[in-house]
Amino acid sequence: MPHNFAPDVIAAVLRHMNGDHTDDNLLIARAFAEPADQEPTASVMTGFDGEAGVWEVTRGGSTSTLRVPWPGGPITERPEVRREVVALYDAACARLGVEPRPHD
């Protein structure tokens, strides 16, 4: 069973991702959502647990749920969430042939 983070941790991460990283959400959806031949037009992070991040992806007027496992494997601590989201971003850039921006 995956680790479940506290509701306040989830809310803070979602607020940050959906407020400051909307382009990253869309990039992750473009890289990992199927079918790959339909370009996503919007993506919002809706949750996560110790095994994966979850996004609601919009394309062609319909929405679907995208669950992407953390690249480094299961996590249990809040700081690991940032590390794994950054790793997903980097993996999405590599998959799409996009130059990633530097990470602070």
C-alpha positions as CSV (number, residue, x, y, z in Angstrom):
1,M,0.0,0.0,0.0
2,P,1.4,3.4,-0.9
3,H,2.3,6.0,1.7
4,N,-0.5,8.6,2.1
5,F,0.7,12.1,2.8
6,A,-1.2,14.4,5.2
7,P,-3.9,16.6,3.7
8,D,-2.0,19.8,4.4
9,V,1.1,18.5,2.6
10,I,-1.0,17.5,-0.4
11,A,-2.8,20.9,-0.5
12,A,0.5,22.8,-0.3
13,V,2.1,20.8,-3.1
14,L,-1.0,21.1,-5.3
15,R,-1.3,24.8,-4.7
16,H,2.4,25.2,-5.7
17,M,2.2,23.0,-8.8
18,N,-1.0,24.4,-10.1
19,G,-0.1,28.0,-9.2
20,D,3.6,28.2,-10.1
21,H,4.2,25.2,-12.5
22,T,1.3,25.1,-14.9
23,D,3.7,24.7,-17.9
24,D,5.4,21.8,-16.1
25,N,2.1,20.0,-15.5
26,L,1.3,20.3,-19.2
27,L,4.8,19.1,-20.2
28,I,4.4,16.0,-17.9
29,A,1.0,15.3,-19.5
30,R,2.4,15.7,-23.0
31,A,5.2,13.2,-22.2
32,F,3.3,10.5,-20.4
33,A,-0.4,10.6,-21.2
34,E,-1.8,8.2,-23.7
35,P,-2.7,8.2,-26.5
36,A,0.5,10.1,-27.5
37,D,-1.1,11.2,-30.8
38,Q,-3.6,13.5,-29.1
39,E,-1.9,16.6,-27.7
40,P,-3.1,17.6,-24.2
41,T,-4.4,21.2,-24.0
42,A,-4.4,21.4,-20.2
43,S,-3.2,19.5,-17.2
44,V,-3.7,20.0,-13.4
45,M,-2.1,18.1,-10.7
46,T,-4.9,16.6,-8.6
47,G,-3.0,14.5,-6.1
48,F,-0.1,12.2,-5.2
49,D,0.9,9.4,-2.9
50,G,4.1,7.6,-2.1
51,E,4.1,5.8,-5.4
52,A,3.0,8.4,-8.0
53,G,1.7,11.8,-9.0
54,V,-1.8,12.2,-10.4
55,W,-2.9,14.8,-13.0
56,E,-6.2,15.5,-14.7
57,V,-5.4,15.9,-18.4
58,T,-7.7,17.7,-20.9
59,R,-7.6,17.0,-24.7
60,G,-10.2,17.3,-27.4
61,G,-12.8,18.5,-24.9
62,S,-12.5,15.5,-22.6
63,T,-10.6,14.8,-19.4
64,S,-8.8,11.7,-18.2
65,T,-6.7,10.8,-15.2
66,L,-2.9,10.4,-15.6
67,R,-1.0,8.5,-12.9
68,V,2.8,8.6,-13.3
69,P,5.0,6.6,-10.9
70,W,7.8,8.4,-9.2
71,P,11.1,7.8,-11.1
72,G,13.1,7.1,-8.0
73,G,10.6,4.6,-6.5
74,P,8.3,4.9,-3.5
75,I,8.6,7.9,-1.2
76,T,7.4,8.7,2.4
77,E,8.8,12.2,3.2
78,R,7.6,15.6,2.0
79,P,11.0,16.7,0.7
80,E,11.0,13.7,-1.5
81,V,7.9,14.9,-3.4
82,R,9.8,17.9,-4.8
83,R,12.7,15.6,-5.8
84,E,10.4,13.3,-7.6
85,V,8.4,16.0,-9.4
86,V,11.6,17.5,-10.6
87,A,12.7,14.0,-11.8
88,L,9.4,13.6,-13.7
89,Y,9.9,17.1,-15.3
90,D,13.4,16.1,-16.4
91,A,12.2,12.8,-17.7
92,A,9.4,14.5,-19.6
93,C,11.9,17.0,-21.1
94,A,14.1,14.1,-22.2
95,R,11.2,12.2,-23.7
96,L,10.0,15.2,-25.6
97,G,13.5,16.5,-26.6
98,V,13.0,19.8,-24.6
99,E,15.9,21.5,-22.9
100,P,15.1,21.5,-19.2
101,R,15.5,24.7,-17.2
102,P,18.0,24.8,-14.3
103,H,16.7,23.7,-10.9
104,D,17.2,25.9,-7.9
